[in-house]
Amino acid sequence: MNYNEWKPYYKKILEDFHFSESMDRKSALLLSSIIDKNFVKEHEIEELIKGKEVLIIGDSPYFSLDRKMVNGRLVISADDATRHLLNYDLFPDILITDLDASEEILIKASNFGSIIGVHAHGDNMEKLKIVEKFSNRFGTTQAEPLWNVYNFGGFTDGDRAVFLSHHWGAKKIILAGFNFQDPNNQKGKDFERKLKKLSYSKILINTLINKYNANIVIL
């Protein structure tokens, strides 16, 4: 999905969640200045994903994984869901994050070779400095993309990983640990707001399935 296709969804999200587009843009500009020329290019992401089966790990409180599911597939984790993989002594090929996960997990994944896709939004500018510690990284935004900050569509880390995979031609996208009705109730998080975000996530993923014929399997 390109930005023009994504824009109507973004405008609706801004309205429903009372987000600031100007703050999203400001955050994207800050991220752009941090990553500068040191970022994973689009053709490199395409080479990783195109024609592959992609396994995307979400943060369901009931997560479990058969290690055989990983074999032969590109693995992408959504932010704090990365800890599920670490419990199996596994690291994602790509980690999609808006930096809610612990710095320890993010840095550890980067050190073990994971590509870190960092999302800039109006509420996480104070966290963006950690990006300097990531070896292989790229940036994303919900707002208008910049020369080194992408927008392939997507709202939450989980569905953003789905949009990324579909945009770059994944043959099949398998979602493990995606729970749209019973989110992880993390300390300090607004449960109702999280549930509302996940309802959007479900709608967006179904849009890819129904409107864009994406081959998505939800386990």
C-alpha positions in Angstrom: 0.0 0.0 0.0 1.4 3.4 -0.9 0.8 6.6 1.1 -2.0 7.9 -1.1 -3.9 4.6 -0.5 -3.1 4.7 3.2 -3.9 8.4 3.8 -7.7 7.9 4.3 -7.1 5.3 7.0 -4.6 7.6 8.6 -7.0 10.5 8.7 -9.6 8.4 10.3 -7.1 7.2 12.9 -6.1 10.8 13.7 -9.7 11.7 14.2 -10.7 8.7 16.3 -7.6 8.8 18.6 -7.1 12.5 18.7 -3.5 12.2 17.5 -1.6 15.1 16.1 -0.4 14.9 12.5 2.1 17.7 13.0 3.6 15.8 15.9 3.8 12.6 13.8 5.6 14.6 11.2 8.0 16.1 13.7 8.8 12.7 15.1 9.5 11.4 11.6 11.8 14.3 10.9 13.7 13.5 14.1 14.0 9.9 13.2 15.2 10.8 9.7 18.0 12.9 11.1 19.1 10.1 13.4 19.3 7.4 10.8 20.5 9.7 8.1 22.2 7.6 5.3 22.7 4.5 7.5 19.5 2.6 6.9 18.3 -0.6 5.2 17.2 0.4 1.7 13.9 -0.6 0.1 15.4 -2.9 -2.4 17.2 -4.8 0.5 13.8 -5.2 2.3 12.3 -6.4 -0.9 15.1 -9.0 -1.4 14.4 -10.4 2.0 10.6 -10.6 1.7 9.6 -11.1 -2.0 8.3 -14.6 -2.7 8.8 -15.8 0.9 6.5 -17.2 3.5 6.6 -14.8 6.3 5.8 -15.7 9.9 4.8 -12.7 12.0 4.8 -13.0 15.8 2.3 -11.0 17.8 2.0 -10.5 21.5 -1.0 -12.6 22.6 -1.0 -13.5 26.3 -1.6 -17.0 25.2 1.3 -17.3 22.8 2.9 -20.6 22.0 5.2 -21.6 19.1 6.1 -24.9 17.4 9.7 -24.3 16.4 9.0 -26.2 13.1 6.9 -23.2 12.1 10.1 -21.1 11.8 11.9 -23.4 9.4 12.2 -22.0 5.9 10.3 -18.8 6.8 11.2 -15.2 7.2 10.4 -14.3 10.8 9.1 -10.8 11.8 8.2 -9.9 15.4 6.0 -7.1 16.6 7.8 -5.0 19.3 7.5 -6.7 22.7 6.4 -10.0 21.1 10.1 -10.5 20.5 10.5 -11.7 24.0 8.4 -14.8 23.0 11.0 -15.7 20.4 13.8 -15.1 22.9 12.2 -17.7 25.2 12.8 -20.2 22.4 16.4 -18.9 21.8 15.3 -17.4 18.5 15.7 -14.0 17.0 13.5 -12.3 14.3 14.9 -11.5 10.9 13.0 -8.2 11.2 11.7 -6.5 14.4 9.0 -3.9 14.0 8.8 -1.5 16.9 7.5 1.8 18.1 10.0 1.4 21.0 7.5 0.2 23.7 9.6 -2.9 24.1 12.5 -2.8 26.6 15.8 -1.4 25.4 17.4 -4.6 26.5 15.3 -6.7 24.1 15.7 -4.3 21.2 19.5 -3.9 21.6 19.9 -7.7 22.1 18.0 -8.4 18.9 20.0 -5.9 16.9 23.3 -7.3 18.2 22.2 -10.8 17.0 21.5 -9.5 13.5 17.8 -8.5 13.5 16.9 -5.6 11.3 15.0 -3.1 13.4 12.1 -1.2 11.8 11.5 1.8 14.0 8.2 3.6 13.9 8.1 7.4 14.7 4.9 8.8 16.1 4.1 11.9 18.1 4.4 10.2 21.5 7.8 8.5 21.2 10.2 11.2 20.2 12.0 11.0 23.5 12.8 7.3 22.9 14.2 7.7 19.3 17.8 8.3 20.4 18.2 4.5 21.0 18.1 4.0 17.2 21.7 5.1 17.2 22.5 1.7 18.9 20.9 -0.4 16.1 23.3 -1.7 13.5 20.7 -2.4 10.8 17.6 -0.2 10.9 15.0 1.6 8.9 12.3 4.1 9.9 8.6 4.2 9.3 5.9 6.8 9.9 2.1 7.0 9.7 2.3 10.4 8.1 3.8 11.4 4.8 7.0 9.4 4.1 10.4 11.0 3.9 13.4 10.0 1.8 14.7 7.6 4.5 11.5 7.0 6.5 9.0 4.7 4.9 5.2 4.4 5.0 3.8 1.1 3.7 0.6 1.4 5.7 -0.3 0.0 9.1 -1.2 1.3 12.5 0.0 -1.0 15.3 3.3 -2.8 15.2 1.6 -6.1 14.3 -0.4 -5.0 11.4 2.4 -2.7 10.2 4.5 -5.9 9.9 1.7 -7.4 7.8 1.5 -4.3 5.6 5.3 -4.4 5.1 5.2 -8.0 4.1 2.4 -7.6 1.7 3.9 -4.4 0.2 7.1 -6.3 -0.6 5.5 -9.3 -2.2 5.4 -12.0 0.5 4.0 -15.2 -0.9 2.2 -16.1 2.3 1.8 -14.2 5.6 1.2 -16.3 8.7 0.2 -14.6 11.9 1.0 -16.3 15.2 0.1 -14.7 18.5 -2.4 -12.2 17.2 -5.3 -11.7 19.6 -7.7 -9.0 18.7 -10.2 -9.5 21.7 -7.9 -10.0 24.7 -4.8 -7.9 24.5 -1.8 -8.2 26.9 -2.8 -6.0 29.8 0.6 -4.4 30.5 1.1 -2.3 33.5 0.5 1.4 32.8 -1.4 0.7 29.6 -4.9 1.9 28.9 -6.8 -1.4 28.3 -9.8 0.1 26.5 -7.5 2.2 24.2 -5.4 -0.9 23.5 -8.5 -2.8 22.6 -9.6 0.0 20.3 -6.2 -0.1 18.6 -6.5 -3.9 18.1 -10.0 -3.5 16.5 -8.4 -1.1 14.0 -5.6 -3.6 13.4 -8.1 -6.4 12.6 -10.0 -4.1 10.2 -6.8 -3.1 8.4 -5.6 -6.7 8.1 -9.0 -7.7 6.7 -8.8 -4.9 4.3 -5.5 -6.4 2.9 -7.3 -9.7 2.6 -10.5 -8.6 1.1 -9.4 -5.6 -1.0 -5.9 -6.4 -1.9 -6.1 -10.3 -2.1 -3.3 -10.7 0.5 -2.6 -14.3 1.3 -2.8 -14.1 5.1 -3.4 -16.9 7.5 -4.3 -16.1 11.2 -3.4 -19.0 13.5 
